[in-house]
């Protein structure tokens, strides 16, 4: 389940080398899925509002970084009867995301420092997803195809369902997308617990994630999470977010990557003296 959509678009099957069937997705229950669209939107709005309240409450006298969304209240000056607009502005911490220790599909333990020095794009999925996770990962595959050959880009996929998404399960999922074993990481917590993954997604990436309960919990839609993918720079600082299943937003990310990664590749071009520029 996602905060943006819960249906898989057949256009994702156009990605080169990607199978058309979503990994581990069940069939049916379309009416129930449709009814969840509105509920998901309400829940995710509530999550954002909670971050705003929590991020400002009791922190005015603290020098600690504030890795939470801040709200800017914009009122229409013309007083023409239009409703007041509340704009939520994302403020990622300049100190970068928090350190983490997760296990990659290969069994290797990965920390934040393993990605320092490389720009990377991160996404959030679960392998039993019957919603947009297939499209999210297909978008990541497009980034692999477009940028891996001539740039230093890395990709990171983090599961929101560590209980079922073991390293072996993630390895099967990654194979379906022909993911590079060296430069596209699939991360989980082998203990099956969410107490390290969810705080990182909420607190550092400022993205919503929640396990569905009650009537909202149906097979293939057990988790509410974002379709956004985020760009993290070489220092580990988030630079922005883009909707991976929206063509216009995804194209904006590709343009941003071309601009940023061009600078990265220029650093490795030999100088006239036969050395590499710093």
PAMAR-558278 format. One record per residue: residue number from 1; residue in three letters; x, y, z of N, C-alpha, C in turn. Coordinates in steps of 0.05 Angstrom, whole numbers, always signed. Each point is the difference from the previous one (the first is absolute). Layout:
% residues N
<NUM; "Ala"; <X; Y; Z>; <X; Y; Z>; <X; Y; Z>> ...
END
This chain:
% residues 278
<1; "Unk"; <+17; -24; +0>; <-17; +24; +0>; <+18; +25; +0>> <2; "Unk"; <-9; +21; -11>; <+17; +24; -3>; <-16; +25; +6>> <3; "Unk"; <+15; +22; +5>; <-13; +25; +5>; <-8; +14; -26>> <4; "Unk"; <+6; -12; -23>; <-6; +13; -25>; <-18; -16; -18>> <5; "Unk"; <+2; -26; +1>; <-16; -17; -18>; <+2; -28; +10>> <6; "Unk"; <-19; -17; -9>; <+1; -28; +7>; <-7; -18; -23>> <7; "Unk"; <+6; +9; -25>; <-4; -16; -23>; <+24; +0; -18>> <8; "Unk"; <+7; -23; -11>; <+24; -2; -17>; <-7; +8; -28>> <9; "Unk"; <+16; +19; -12>; <-5; +10; -27>; <+14; -19; -19>> <10; "Unk"; <-14; -9; -21>; <+12; -18; -20>; <+23; +12; -15>> <11; "Unk"; <+2; +27; +1>; <+22; +13; -13>; <+27; -8; +12>> <12; "Unk"; <+0; -9; +25>; <+25; -8; +12>; <+12; -24; -14>> <13; "Unk"; <-16; -15; -14>; <+10; -24; -14>; <+18; +8; -24>> <14; "Unk"; <+0; +26; -8>; <+16; +9; -22>; <+30; +2; +8>> <15; "Unk"; <+6; +0; +26>; <+28; +2; +8>; <+15; -24; -11>> <16; "Unk"; <+24; +6; -11>; <+16; -21; -14>; <+8; -22; +19>> <17; "Unk"; <-6; -24; -7>; <+9; -23; +16>; <-15; -5; +25>> <18; "Unk"; <-22; +14; +4>; <-16; -3; +25>; <-24; -16; -6>> <19; "Unk"; <-6; -20; +17>; <-23; -17; -4>; <-25; +17; +5>> <20; "Unk"; <-22; -7; -13>; <-24; +16; +1>; <-17; -5; +25>> <21; "Unk"; <+3; -23; +12>; <-16; -7; +23>; <+12; +10; +26>> <22; "Unk"; <-14; +15; +16>; <+11; +9; +26>; <+8; -24; +17>> <23; "Unk"; <+22; +3; +14>; <+11; -22; +15>; <-18; -7; +23>> <24; "Unk"; <-10; -25; +2>; <-15; -9; +23>; <-27; +13; +3>> <25; "Unk"; <-11; +12; -21>; <-25; +15; +3>; <-24; -18; -3>> <26; "Unk"; <-20; +2; +17>; <-25; -15; -2>; <-18; +13; -20>> <27; "Unk"; <-22; -14; -7>; <-19; +10; -19>; <-27; +5; +13>> <28; "Unk"; <-14; +21; -8>; <-27; +4; +10>; <-3; +23; +19>> <29; "Unk"; <-24; +1; +12>; <-8; +20; +20>; <+3; +29; -11>> <30; "Unk"; <-9; +5; -25>; <+3; +27; -10>; <-16; +21; +15>> <31; "Unk"; <-24; -8; +8>; <-17; +19; +14>; <+11; +9; +26>> <32; "Unk"; <+12; -20; +14>; <+12; +7; +26>; <+24; +18; -4>> <33; "Unk"; <+16; -6; -20>; <+23; +17; -6>; <-7; +28; -6>> <34; "Unk"; <-21; +4; -17>; <-9; +27; -7>; <-9; +15; +25>> <35; "Unk"; <-13; -14; +18>; <-10; +14; +23>; <+22; +9; +19>> <36; "Unk"; <+24; -11; -4>; <+22; +8; +17>; <+14; +25; -9>> <37; "Unk"; <-5; +9; -25>; <+13; +24; -10>; <-4; +23; +18>> <38; "Unk"; <-26; +6; +6>; <-6; +23; +17>; <+11; -3; +28>> <39; "Unk"; <-3; -25; +11>; <+10; -5; +27>; <+30; +5; +1>> <40; "Unk"; <+14; -10; -20>; <+29; +3; +0>; <+8; +30; +0>> <41; "Unk"; <-14; +16; -16>; <+6; +28; -2>; <-4; +14; +27>> <42; "Unk"; <-22; -7; +14>; <-6; +12; +26>; <+22; -8; +20>> <43; "Unk"; <+7; -26; +0>; <+21; -9; +19>; <+26; +14; -5>> <44; "Unk"; <+8; +2; -25>; <+26; +12; -6>; <+1; +30; +7>> <45; "Unk"; <-23; +14; -5>; <-2; +28; +8>; <+3; +2; +30>> <46; "Unk"; <-12; -19; +15>; <+2; +1; +29>; <+29; -5; +9>> <47; "Unk"; <+14; -17; -14>; <+28; -6; +6>; <+17; +25; -3>> <48; "Unk"; <-4; +15; -22>; <+15; +24; -5>; <-6; +21; +21>> <49; "Unk"; <-25; +2; +7>; <-8; +20; +21>; <+13; -8; +27>> <50; "Unk"; <+2; -26; +5>; <+12; -8; +25>; <+30; +7; +0>> <51; "Unk"; <+13; -3; -23>; <+29; +7; +0>; <+3; +30; +6>> <52; "Unk"; <-18; +16; -13>; <+3; +29; +5>; <-3; +6; +29>> <53; "Unk"; <-21; -11; +13>; <-5; +5; +28>; <+23; -10; +17>> <54; "Unk"; <+9; -24; -5>; <+22; -12; +16>; <+26; +15; -4>> <55; "Unk"; <+5; +8; -25>; <+26; +13; -7>; <+3; +27; +13>> <56; "Unk"; <-22; +14; +7>; <+2; +27; +11>; <-5; +0; +30>> <57; "Unk"; <-13; -21; +11>; <-7; +0; +28>; <+24; -6; +17>> <58; "Unk"; <+6; +18; +19>; <+20; -5; +19>; <+29; +1; -11>> <59; "Unk"; <+4; +13; -23>; <+27; +0; -12>; <+10; +29; -4>> <60; "Unk"; <-14; +20; +9>; <+8; +27; -6>; <+26; +7; +14>> <61; "Unk"; <+6; -12; +23>; <+24; +7; +15>; <+22; -20; -4>> <62; "Unk"; <-2; -16; -20>; <+20; -21; -4>; <+18; +7; -24>> <63; "Unk"; <+26; -7; +1>; <+18; +5; -22>; <+2; -25; -17>> <64; "Unk"; <-15; -21; +6>; <+2; -24; -16>; <-14; +4; -27>> <65; "Unk"; <+10; -16; -20>; <-14; +2; -27>; <-29; -7; +2>> <66; "Unk"; <-16; +12; -17>; <-29; -5; +0>; <-8; -14; -26>> <67; "Unk"; <+3; -26; -2>; <-6; -14; -25>; <-29; -5; -4>> <68; "Unk"; <-16; +21; +1>; <-29; -4; -4>; <-10; +21; -19>> <69; "Unk"; <-23; -5; -12>; <-12; +19; -19>; <-10; +24; +15>> <70; "Unk"; <+3; +23; -13>; <-10; +25; +12>; <-22; +11; -17>> <71; "Unk"; <-19; +13; +13>; <-24; +10; -15>; <+2; +30; -3>> <72; "Unk"; <-5; +10; -24>; <-2; +28; -6>; <-29; +7; -6>> <73; "Unk"; <-11; +19; +16>; <-28; +8; -4>; <-1; +23; -20>> <74; "Unk"; <-11; -5; -23>; <-2; +21; -21>; <-29; +8; -3>> <75; "Unk"; <-6; +25; +5>; <-28; +11; -2>; <-3; +17; -25>> <76; "Unk"; <-21; -3; -14>; <-5; +16; -24>; <-4; +29; +7>> <77; "Unk"; <+16; +18; -11>; <-1; +28; +7>; <-23; +15; -12>> <78; "Unk"; <-11; -11; -22>; <-22; +13; -15>; <-27; -2; +15>> <79; "Unk"; <-1; -18; +19>; <-25; -4; +15>; <-24; -4; -19>> <80; "Unk"; <+4; -17; -20>; <-22; -4; -19>; <-17; -24; +6>> <81; "Unk"; <+2; -10; +24>; <-16; -22; +8>; <+13; -28; -4>> <82; "Unk"; <+23; +0; -12>; <+13; -26; -5>; <+11; -10; +27>> <83; "Unk"; <+0; -27; +3>; <+9; -11; +26>; <+29; +5; +5>> <84; "Unk"; <+6; +0; +26>; <+28; +3; +8>; <+16; -24; -8>> <85; "Unk"; <+25; +4; -8>; <+17; -22; -10>; <+22; -5; +21>> <86; "Unk"; <+2; -25; +7>; <+21; -8; +18>; <+21; -16; -16>> <87; "Unk"; <+24; +10; +0>; <+21; -13; -15>; <+19; -15; +19>> <88; "Unk"; <+4; -26; -6>; <+19; -15; +16>; <+27; -1; -14>> <89; "Unk"; <+20; +11; +12>; <+26; +1; -11>; <+19; -20; +14>> <90; "Unk"; <+12; -17; -16>; <+18; -20; +11>; <+27; +12; +7>> <91; "Unk"; <+9; -5; +25>; <+25; +10; +9>; <+17; -23; +10>> <92; "Unk"; <+15; -12; -18>; <+18; -22; +9>; <+24; +11; +15>> <93; "Unk"; <+9; -14; +19>; <+23; +10; +17>; <+25; +3; -16>> <94; "Unk"; <+14; +22; +4>; <+26; +5; -14>; <+21; -19; +9>> <95; "Unk"; <-4; -12; +24>; <+20; -19; +10>; <-3; -27; -14>> <96; "Unk"; <-20; -3; -17>; <-4; -25; -15>; <-18; -20; +15>> <97; "Unk"; <-6; -22; -13>; <-17; -20; +12>; <+14; -14; +23>> <98; "Unk"; <-15; -12; +17>; <+12; -15; +23>; <+15; -24; -10>> <99; "Unk"; <+19; -9; +15>; <+15; -24; -7>; <-19; -24; +2>> <100; "Unk"; <+6; -21; -14>; <-17; -24; +0>; <+17; -24; -3>> <101; "Unk"; <-12; -23; +7>; <+14; -26; -4>; <-21; -20; -9>> <102; "Unk"; <-1; -6; -25>; <-18; -19; -12>; <+15; -21; -15>> <103; "Unk"; <-15; -21; -8>; <+13; -22; -14>; <-9; +0; -29>> <104; "Unk"; <+19; -2; -18>; <-5; +0; -28>; <-8; -28; -9>> <105; "Unk"; <-13; -3; -24>; <-9; -26; -9>; <+22; -20; -2>> <106; "Unk"; <+25; +10; -3>; <+23; -18; -2>; <+8; -11; +27>> <107; "Unk"; <-11; +11; +22>; <+8; -7; +27>; <+20; +19; +12>> <108; "Unk"; <+10; +19; -16>; <+19; +20; +10>; <-14; +20; +17>> <109; "Unk"; <+13; +8; +22>; <-10; +22; +17>; <+8; +27; -12>> <110; "Unk"; <-20; +18; -3>; <+5; +26; -12>; <-6; +22; +20>> <111; "Unk"; <+18; +20; +1>; <-4; +23; +16>; <-1; +25; -18>> <112; "Unk"; <-8; +22; +12>; <-1; +25; -15>; <+28; +7; -12>> <113; "Unk"; <+21; -5; +15>; <+27; +7; -9>; <+8; -15; -25>> <114; "Unk"; <-13; -23; -5>; <+6; -15; -25>; <-9; +15; -25>> <115; "Unk"; <-18; +19; +3>; <-10; +16; -22>; <+12; +28; -2>> <116; "Unk"; <+15; +8; +21>; <+12; +26; +0>; <+20; +2; -24>> <117; "Unk"; <-1; +22; -14>; <+17; +4; -23>; <-14; -6; -26>> <118; "Unk"; <-25; -11; +2>; <-15; -7; -24>; <-28; +13; +2>> <119; "Unk"; <-10; +13; -21>; <-28; +8; +0>; <-18; -25; -3>> <120; "Unk"; <-23; +0; +13>; <-17; -23; -2>; <-30; +8; +1>> <121; "Unk"; <-16; -18; -12>; <-29; +4; +0>; <-12; -23; +16>> <122; "Unk"; <-19; +6; +18>; <-11; -20; +18>; <-30; -2; -5>> <123; "Unk"; <-10; -25; +2>; <-29; -5; -3>; <-9; -19; +22>> <124; "Unk"; <-26; -3; +4>; <-11; -16; +21>; <-22; -18; -12>> <125; "Unk"; <+2; -26; +5>; <-19; -20; -12>; <-3; -23; +19>> <126; "Unk"; <-18; -19; -7>; <+1; -26; +12>; <-7; -20; -22>> <127; "Unk"; <+12; -24; +1>; <-1; -18; -23>; <-27; -13; -4>> <128; "Unk"; <-17; -1; +20>; <-27; -12; -3>; <-21; +21; -8>> <129; "Unk"; <+9; +24; -8>; <-18; +22; -6>; <-16; -6; -25>> <130; "Unk"; <-26; +5; +1>; <-17; -2; -23>; <-7; +27; -11>> <131; "Unk"; <+12; +21; +11>; <-5; +27; -9>; <+22; +11; -17>> <132; "Unk"; <+10; +24; +5>; <+19; +14; -18>; <+29; -7; +4>> <133; "Unk"; <+7; -18; +18>; <+28; -6; +5>; <+14; -10; -26>> <134; "Unk"; <-14; -14; -17>; <+12; -9; -25>; <+8; +24; -17>> <135; "Unk"; <-17; +20; -1>; <+6; +24; -15>; <+23; +16; +12>> <136; "Unk"; <+1; +1; +26>; <+22; +14; +14>; <+26; -14; -7>> <137; "Unk"; <+1; -26; +2>; <+25; -14; -6>; <+7; +1; -30>> <138; "Unk"; <-21; +0; -17>; <+5; +4; -29>; <+13; +27; -6>> <139; "Unk"; <-9; +20; +15>; <+12; +27; -4>; <+30; -1; +9>> <140; "Unk"; <+6; -14; +21>; <+27; -3; +9>; <+17; -15; -22>> <141; "Unk"; <-13; -20; -12>; <+14; -15; -21>; <+7; +19; -23>> <142; "Unk"; <-18; +18; -7>; <+5; +20; -21>; <+24; +17; +7>> <143; "Unk"; <+3; +7; +25>; <+23; +16; +9>; <+26; -17; -3>> <144; "Unk"; <-2; -25; +7>; <+23; -18; -4>; <+9; +0; -30>> <145; "Unk"; <-20; -4; -17>; <+6; -2; -29>; <+11; +26; -11>> <146; "Unk"; <-9; +22; +10>; <+7; +26; -11>; <+26; +11; +11>> <147; "Unk"; <+6; -5; +26>; <+22; +14; +13>; <+24; -17; +9>> <148; "Unk"; <-3; -26; +2>; <+21; -16; +11>; <+25; -1; -17>> <149; "Unk"; <-3; +2; -26>; <+24; -4; -17>; <+21; +22; +3>> <150; "Unk"; <-9; +25; +2>; <+19; +22; -1>; <+1; +17; +25>> <151; "Unk"; <-14; -8; +21>; <+0; +17; +25>; <+6; -17; +24>> <152; "Unk"; <+1; +14; +23>; <+6; -13; +25>; <-25; -6; +17>> <153; "Unk"; <-24; +2; -13>; <-25; -3; +14>; <-3; -28; +13>> <154; "Unk"; <-12; +0; +24>; <-8; -25; +13>; <-30; +1; +5>> <155; "Unk"; <-12; -24; +1>; <-28; -2; +7>; <-3; -16; +25>> <156; "Unk"; <-20; +7; +16>; <-6; -14; +26>; <-30; -4; +2>> <157; "Unk"; <-8; -25; +4>; <-28; -7; +5>; <-2; -11; +28>> <158; "Unk"; <-18; +11; +16>; <-4; -8; +28>; <-28; -12; +2>> <159; "Unk"; <-2; -24; +11>; <-26; -12; +4>; <-14; +12; +24>> <160; "Unk"; <-26; +2; -1>; <-16; +8; +23>; <-13; -24; +14>> <161; "Unk"; <+8; -24; -10>; <-11; -25; +11>; <+22; -20; +6>> <162; "Unk"; <+17; +7; +19>; <+24; -17; +6>; <-7; -27; +10>> <163; "Unk"; <-24; -3; +11>; <-8; -27; +11>; <-1; -21; -22>> <164; "Unk"; <-10; +8; -24>; <-2; -19; -22>; <+23; +4; -20>> <165; "Unk"; <+10; +24; -2>; <+21; +6; -20>; <+28; -6; +12>> <166; "Unk"; <+7; -25; +1>; <+27; -9; +8>; <+19; +7; -22>> <167; "Unk"; <+26; -2; +5>; <+20; +4; -22>; <-5; -19; -23>> <168; "Unk"; <-8; -25; +5>; <-5; -19; -22>; <-24; +9; -16>> <169; "Unk"; <-21; +10; +13>; <-24; +9; -14>; <+6; +25; -17>> <170; "Unk"; <+16; +18; +11>; <+8; +24; -15>; <+18; -8; -24>> <171; "Unk"; <+16; -20; +3>; <+17; -9; -22>; <-17; -10; -23>> <172; "Unk"; <-22; -14; +6>; <-18; -9; -22>; <-13; +23; -13>> <173; "Unk"; <-9; +19; +16>; <-13; +24; -11>; <+19; +16; -17>> <174; "Unk"; <+25; +4; +9>; <+20; +15; -15>; <+7; -13; -26>> <175; "Unk"; <+0; -26; +0>; <+7; -15; -24>; <-21; +5; -22>> <176; "Unk"; <-25; +2; +8>; <-22; +5; -20>; <+5; +27; -14>> <177; "Unk"; <+13; +19; +13>; <+5; +26; -12>; <+28; +3; -10>> <178; "Unk"; <+15; -22; -1>; <+28; +0; -9>; <+16; +22; +13>> <179; "Unk"; <-3; +2; +26>; <+14; +21; +15>; <+29; -6; +3>> <180; "Unk"; <+16; +20; -3>; <+29; -3; +3>; <+7; -9; +29>> <181; "Unk"; <+15; -22; +3>; <+6; -9; +28>; <+20; +19; +14>> <182; "Unk"; <+15; +16; -15>; <+20; +17; +13>; <-11; +28; +6>> <183; "Unk"; <-17; +11; -18>; <-7; +28; +2>; <-30; +5; +7>> <184; "Unk"; <-16; -21; +1>; <-28; +3; +8>; <-4; -18; +24>> <185; "Unk"; <-3; +13; +23>; <-2; -15; +26>; <-29; -4; +7>> <186; "Unk"; <-6; -23; +10>; <-27; -6; +11>; <+3; -7; +30>> <187; "Unk"; <-11; +17; +17>; <+6; -1; +28>; <-24; -9; +17>> <188; "Unk"; <+6; -15; +21>; <-20; -9; +19>; <+12; -2; +27>> <189; "Unk"; <-16; -5; +20>; <+9; -7; +27>; <-4; -30; +4>> <190; "Unk"; <+21; -16; +2>; <-4; -29; +1>; <-14; -9; +25>> <191; "Unk"; <-3; +17; +20>; <-15; -8; +24>; <-30; +0; -6>> <192; "Unk"; <-8; +13; -22>; <-29; +1; -7>; <-14; +23; +14>> <193; "Unk"; <+14; +16; +15>; <-12; +22; +15>; <+1; +26; -16>> <194; "Unk"; <-19; +17; +6>; <-2; +26; -14>; <+12; +23; +16>> <195; "Unk"; <+9; -5; +24>; <+7; +22; +18>; <+26; +15; -8>> <196; "Unk"; <+14; -10; -20>; <+22; +16; -11>; <-7; +12; -27>> <197; "Unk"; <-16; -14; -16>; <-6; +9; -27>; <-20; +23; +1>> <198; "Unk"; <-22; -3; +15>; <-21; +21; +0>; <+10; +27; +11>> <199; "Unk"; <+15; +0; +23>; <+10; +26; +9>; <+19; +14; -20>> <200; "Unk"; <+15; -16; -15>; <+17; +12; -21>; <-16; +12; -22>> <201; "Unk"; <-21; -14; -9>; <-17; +10; -22>; <-15; +25; +10>> <202; "Unk"; <-12; -1; +24>; <-15; +23; +11>; <+18; +23; +8>> <203; "Unk"; <+21; -6; +14>; <+16; +21; +13>; <+22; +13; -17>> <204; "Unk"; <+12; -16; -18>; <+21; +10; -17>; <-9; +7; -28>> <205; "Unk"; <-15; -18; -12>; <-10; +5; -28>; <-26; +16; +0>> <206; "Unk"; <-13; +2; +23>; <-25; +15; +3>; <-22; -10; -18>> <207; "Unk"; <-1; -27; -2>; <-21; -12; -16>; <-18; -17; +17>> <208; "Unk"; <-26; -3; -7>; <-18; -15; +16>; <+3; -30; -4>> <209; "Unk"; <-3; -15; +21>; <-2; -29; -2>; <-15; -10; +24>> <210; "Unk"; <-18; -19; -5>; <-18; -10; +21>; <-10; -28; -8>> <211; "Unk"; <-2; -17; +19>; <-13; -26; -5>; <-30; +2; +2>> <212; "Unk"; <-14; -9; -20>; <-29; +2; -1>; <-12; -20; +20>> <213; "Unk"; <-22; +8; +12>; <-14; -17; +20>; <-30; +0; -6>> <214; "Unk"; <-13; -18; +12>; <-29; -1; -1>; <-10; -4; -29>> <215; "Unk"; <-21; +15; -7>; <-12; -2; -26>; <+18; +8; -23>> <216; "Unk"; <+20; +17; +7>; <+18; +9; -21>; <+21; -21; -8>> <217; "Unk"; <+3; -21; +16>; <+20; -20; -5>; <-11; -22; -17>> <218; "Unk"; <+8; -1; -25>; <-7; -22; -17>; <+25; -10; -14>> <219; "Unk"; <-1; -24; -11>; <+23; -13; -11>; <+12; +17; -23>> <220; "Unk"; <+26; +5; +2>; <+13; +16; -21>; <+0; +29; +6>> <221; "Unk"; <-15; +9; +21>; <-2; +28; +6>; <+3; +4; +31>> <222; "Unk"; <+19; -14; +11>; <+3; +0; +29>; <+15; +24; +11>> <223; "Unk"; <+12; +17; -18>; <+17; +22; +9>; <-7; +25; -15>> <224; "Unk"; <-1; +22; +14>; <-3; +27; -11>; <+28; +12; -2>> <225; "Unk"; <+8; +7; -24>; <+27; +11; -3>; <+0; +19; -24>> <226; "Unk"; <+21; +14; -4>; <+2; +20; -21>; <+9; -12; -26>> <227; "Unk"; <-9; +12; -22>; <+10; -6; -27>; <+24; +18; -7>> <228; "Unk"; <+6; +19; +17>; <+22; +18; -6>; <+27; -14; +1>> <229; "Unk"; <+18; +9; -17>; <+28; -8; +2>; <+16; +25; +5>> <230; "Unk"; <+21; -3; +16>; <+15; +23; +10>; <+29; -1; -10>> <231; "Unk"; <+11; +23; -6>; <+28; +3; -8>; <+16; +8; +25>> <232; "Unk"; <+21; -15; +6>; <+18; +5; +22>; <+28; +6; -11>> <233; "Unk"; <+13; +21; +9>; <+25; +7; -12>; <+23; -15; +13>> <234; "Unk"; <+25; +6; -8>; <+23; -15; +8>; <+5; +2; +30>> <235; "Unk"; <-11; +20; +13>; <+4; +4; +29>; <-22; -14; +16>> <236; "Unk"; <-20; -11; -14>; <-22; -13; +15>; <-23; +20; +6>> <237; "Unk"; <-1; +22; -14>; <-21; +21; +4>; <-21; -3; -22>> <238; "Unk"; <-25; -2; +8>; <-22; -1; -19>; <-3; +26; -16>> <239; "Unk"; <-1; -2; -26>; <-2; +23; -18>; <-28; +5; -10>> <240; "Unk"; <-18; -20; +1>; <-27; +4; -10>; <-14; -26; -3>> <241; "Unk"; <-26; +2; -7>; <-17; -23; -4>; <-16; +3; -25>> <242; "Unk"; <-5; -23; -14>; <-15; +0; -25>; <-18; -24; +0>> <243; "Unk"; <-24; +3; -11>; <-19; -22; -2>; <+8; -19; -23>> <244; "Unk"; <+7; -24; +7>; <+11; -19; -20>; <-20; -10; -19>> <245; "Unk"; <-26; +2; +6>; <-21; -10; -18>; <-15; +22; -15>> <246; "Unk"; <+10; +24; +3>; <-10; +23; -15>; <+21; +7; -21>> <247; "Unk"; <-8; -1; -26>; <+20; +4; -21>; <+13; +27; +1>> <248; "Unk"; <-15; +21; +5>; <+11; +27; +1>; <+20; +3; +23>> <249; "Unk"; <-7; -10; +23>; <+17; +2; +23>; <+26; -17; -4>> <250; "Unk"; <-4; -24; -11>; <+23; -17; -4>; <+20; +12; -21>> <251; "Unk"; <-11; +13; -20>; <+17; +13; -20>; <+16; +24; +13>> <252; "Unk"; <-13; +13; +19>; <+15; +21; +15>; <+24; -12; +15>> <253; "Unk"; <-4; -23; +12>; <+22; -13; +14>; <+22; -7; -20>> <254; "Unk"; <-7; -10; -23>; <+20; -8; -20>; <+16; +24; -9>> <255; "Unk"; <-14; +23; -4>; <+15; +24; -7>; <+18; +9; +22>> <256; "Unk"; <-9; -2; +25>; <+17; +8; +22>; <+24; -18; +2>> <257; "Unk"; <-3; -26; -5>; <+22; -18; +1>; <+20; +6; -22>> <258; "Unk"; <-9; +6; -24>; <+18; +6; -21>; <+17; +25; +7>> <259; "Unk"; <-13; +19; +12>; <+14; +25; +8>; <+21; -6; +22>> <260; "Unk"; <-8; -15; +20>; <+18; -6; +23>; <+21; -20; -7>> <261; "Unk"; <-7; -21; -14>; <+19; -22; -6>; <+20; +8; -21>> <262; "Unk"; <-7; +20; -17>; <+20; +10; -19>; <+24; +11; +15>> <263; "Unk"; <-5; +15; +22>; <+21; +11; +16>; <+17; -23; +12>> <264; "Unk"; <-14; -21; +9>; <+15; -22; +12>; <+19; -13; -20>> <265; "Unk"; <-10; -5; -25>; <+16; -13; -20>; <+23; +17; -9>> <266; "Unk"; <-4; +27; +0>; <+22; +18; -8>; <+24; -2; +19>> <267; "Unk"; <-5; -7; +25>; <+22; -2; +19>; <+19; -22; -7>> <268; "Unk"; <-10; -20; -15>; <+17; -23; -6>; <+13; +1; -28>> <269; "Unk"; <-4; +24; -14>; <+12; +3; -26>; <+29; +7; +3>> <270; "Unk"; <+19; -15; -13>; <+29; +6; +2>; <+6; +29; -9>> <271; "Unk"; <+17; +13; +16>; <+9; +27; -7>; <+22; -1; -21>> <272; "Unk"; <+9; +23; -9>; <+22; +1; -20>; <+26; -12; +10>> <273; "Unk"; <+4; +1; +26>; <+24; -11; +12>; <-1; -30; +3>> <274; "Unk"; <-23; -12; -8>; <-2; -28; +2>; <-10; -11; +26>> <275; "Unk"; <-9; +19; +18>; <-10; -8; +26>; <-30; +6; +0>> <276; "Unk"; <-13; -8; +22>; <-29; +5; +2>; <-5; +25; +16>> <277; "Unk"; <-19; +16; -8>; <-6; +24; +15>; <-14; -7; +26>> <278; "Unk"; <+3; +16; +20>; <-12; -6; +26>; <-28; +12; +1>> 
END
